[in-house]
Amino acid sequence: MDINNLRSVITVLLFLIFIGIVWWAYSDRRKQAYDQAARIPLDDDSPLASEAISVRQGNEKQEEKTS
């Protein structure tokens, strides 16, 4: 077996692995997981926002006490 034949076989195998990964990633079984991941930036952040407001109010109260 020549080195070029070995390189050709490895190239074909890696290409088939790549096609398999792409097929797996775009399969219908993964659609729900990807839809959930796509919604993460749009989810409601109100619990974090309310914590930030309460921390800010707490800082303002401390500043009033020290003044």
Secondary structure, DSSP 4 states (H G I P E B T S, - for coil): --HHHHHHHHHHHHHHHHHHHHHHHTSGGGHHHHHHHHHGGGS--HHHHHHHHHHHHHHHHHHHHH-
